Amino acid sequence: MNSKKSDGIDFEVDDIEKSLNKTVYVSLENNWELKGIVRQYFRLPVSNPDEIKLQINDQQYNIIDILSWGIGIHLPRPGIFSVGVELDSIKLTVQGKIFKLHGCVVHISPYEYGNYHCGIKFIDQDEESERIISEYIKINRTKLFS
């Protein structure tokens, strides 16, 4: 880990130059406290389920957030998926356009009210789906911050 100093606060960043996600810890009287994950890529929160939908193995899932090469979904209970599991039948609908994708579960984290956030990375994604998703994110990010 690299030790850094910012505004009088010492913190450690796990391989800051190479990592996509930086884990930041702050020293509090010889104890380390996780302060957060600093992401390199923007994840768009999905608030309109009519514009974007996700189905895996004929089961519809609520989307929490999306980026051009992955998606975060809501799981009502643990055990539905496991980290590392590949998902072959993902059907993603973005503004009426349907894409059949292949993905891998990269994390499952506790979410609000006893639910879970499941992150899925798209594998072997075609250029058209990445382009359409990127355009959707760009348009909605502008709306979000204006």
NORVENHU-V484737 format. One record per pair of residues at least 4 apart in sequence whose C-alpha atoms are under 8 Angstrom apart, sorted by sequence separation. I is the first residue (numbers start at 1). J is the second residue. D is the distance in whole Angstrom. If there is no record, write none. Layout:
# NORVENHU-V484737
I,J,D ; I,J,D
This chain:
# NORVENHU-V484737
5,9,6 ; 6,10,7 ; 15,19,6 ; 27,31,6 ; 28,32,6 ; 48,52,7 ; 49,53,6 ; 55,59,5 ; 56,60,7 ; 66,70,6 ; 67,71,6 ; 81,85,7 ; 93,97,5 ; 94,98,7 ; 110,114,7 ; 111,115,5 ; 112,116,7 ; 125,129,7 ; 126,130,7 ; 127,131,6 ; 128,132,6 ; 129,133,6 ; 130,134,6 ; 131,135,6 ; 132,136,6 ; 133,137,6 ; 134,138,6 ; 135,139,6 ; 136,140,6 ; 137,141,6 ; 138,142,6 ; 139,143,7 ; 140,144,6 ; 141,145,6 ; 142,146,6 ; 5,10,5 ; 6,11,8 ; 14,19,7 ; 27,32,5 ; 28,33,7 ; 55,60,4 ; 56,61,8 ; 66,71,4 ; 75,80,7 ; 93,98,4 ; 110,115,6 ; 111,116,5 ; 125,130,7 ; 4,10,6 ; 5,11,6 ; 16,22,6 ; 26,32,6 ; 27,33,7 ; 46,52,8 ; 54,60,6 ; 55,61,6 ; 65,71,6 ; 66,72,6 ; 92,98,6 ; 93,99,6 ; 110,116,5 ; 111,117,5 ; 3,10,7 ; 4,11,5 ; 15,22,8 ; 25,32,6 ; 26,33,6 ; 53,60,8 ; 54,61,6 ; 64,71,8 ; 65,72,5 ; 91,98,7 ; 92,99,5 ; 109,116,6 ; 110,117,6 ; 3,11,6 ; 4,12,6 ; 14,22,6 ; 25,33,5 ; 26,34,7 ; 53,61,8 ; 54,62,7 ; 63,71,7 ; 64,72,5 ; 65,73,7 ; 91,99,6 ; 92,100,6 ; 108,116,6 ; 109,117,5 ; 3,12,5 ; 4,13,7 ; 13,22,6 ; 14,23,6 ; 25,34,5 ; 26,35,7 ; 53,62,7 ; 54,63,7 ; 63,72,6 ; 64,73,5 ; 91,100,5 ; 92,101,7 ; 108,117,6 ; 109,118,7 ; 2,12,6 ; 3,13,7 ; 13,23,6 ; 14,24,8 ; 24,34,6 ; 25,35,6 ; 53,63,7 ; 63,73,4 ; 64,74,6 ; 90,100,6 ; 91,101,6 ; 107,117,8 ; 108,118,4 ; 1,12,6 ; 2,13,6 ; 13,24,5 ; 23,34,8 ; 24,35,6 ; 25,36,8 ; 62,73,6 ; 63,74,6 ; 89,100,7 ; 90,101,5 ; 107,118,6 ; 108,119,6 ; 1,13,6 ; 2,14,6 ; 12,24,6 ; 13,25,7 ; 23,35,8 ; 24,36,6 ; 61,73,6 ; 62,74,5 ; 89,101,7 ; 90,102,6 ; 106,118,8 ; 107,119,5 ; 1,14,5 ; 2,15,7 ; 11,24,7 ; 12,25,6 ; 23,36,6 ; 24,37,6 ; 49,62,8 ; 61,74,7 ; 88,101,7 ; 89,102,6 ; 90,103,7 ; 105,118,7 ; 106,119,6 ; 107,120,7 ; 1,15,6 ; 2,16,8 ; 11,25,6 ; 12,26,7 ; 23,37,5 ; 24,38,7 ; 49,63,8 ; 61,75,8 ; 88,102,5 ; 105,119,6 ; 106,120,6 ; 11,26,5 ; 22,37,6 ; 23,38,6 ; 87,102,6 ; 88,103,7 ; 105,120,4 ; 106,121,7 ; 10,26,6 ; 11,27,7 ; 21,37,6 ; 22,38,5 ; 86,102,7 ; 87,103,5 ; 104,120,5 ; 105,121,6 ; 9,26,7 ; 10,27,7 ; 21,38,6 ; 22,39,6 ; 46,63,6 ; 47,64,8 ; 86,103,6 ; 87,104,6 ; 103,120,6 ; 104,121,5 ; 21,39,5 ; 46,64,6 ; 86,104,4 ; 87,105,8 ; 103,121,5 ; 104,122,7 ; 20,39,6 ; 21,40,6 ; 45,64,6 ; 46,65,5 ; 85,104,6 ; 86,105,6 ; 103,122,4 ; 104,123,7 ; 20,40,6 ; 45,65,4 ; 46,66,7 ; 84,104,6 ; 85,105,6 ; 102,122,6 ; 103,123,5 ; 20,41,8 ; 44,65,5 ; 45,66,7 ; 83,104,8 ; 84,105,5 ; 101,122,7 ; 102,123,5 ; 43,65,6 ; 44,66,5 ; 83,105,5 ; 84,106,6 ; 101,123,8 ; 102,124,7 ; 43,66,5 ; 44,67,6 ; 82,105,7 ; 83,106,5 ; 102,125,7 ; 43,67,5 ; 81,105,7 ; 83,107,6 ; 101,125,7 ; 42,67,7 ; 83,108,7 ; 41,67,8 ; 82,108,8 ; 99,129,7 ; 56,87,8 ; 57,89,6 ; 56,89,6 ; 57,90,7 ; 56,90,5 ; 55,90,6 ; 56,91,6 ; 54,90,7 ; 55,91,5 ; 54,91,6 ; 55,92,6 ; 77,114,8 ; 78,115,8 ; 54,92,5 ; 76,114,8 ; 77,115,6 ; 78,116,7 ; 94,132,8 ; 53,92,6 ; 54,93,6 ; 76,115,5 ; 77,116,7 ; 94,133,7 ; 52,92,7 ; 53,93,5 ; 75,115,6 ; 76,116,6 ; 52,93,5 ; 53,94,7 ; 74,115,7 ; 75,116,5 ; 51,93,8 ; 52,94,5 ; 74,116,6 ; 75,117,6 ; 94,136,8 ; 51,94,6 ; 52,95,6 ; 74,117,5 ; 75,118,7 ; 51,95,5 ; 52,96,8 ; 73,117,6 ; 74,118,6 ; 50,95,8 ; 51,96,7 ; 72,117,6 ; 73,118,5 ; 72,118,5 ; 73,119,7 ; 72,119,4 ; 73,120,8 ; 71,119,6 ; 72,120,6 ; 70,119,7 ; 71,120,5 ; 70,120,5 ; 71,121,7 ; 70,121,4 ; 71,122,8 ; 69,121,6 ; 70,122,5 ; 64,117,8 ; 69,122,5 ; 69,125,7 ; 69,130,7 ; 68,130,5 ; 68,131,8 ; 68,133,5 ; 67,133,7 ; 68,134,5 ; 67,134,7 ; 68,137,7 ; 67,137,7 ; 66,137,8 ; 44,137,6 ; 44,140,8 ; 44,141,7
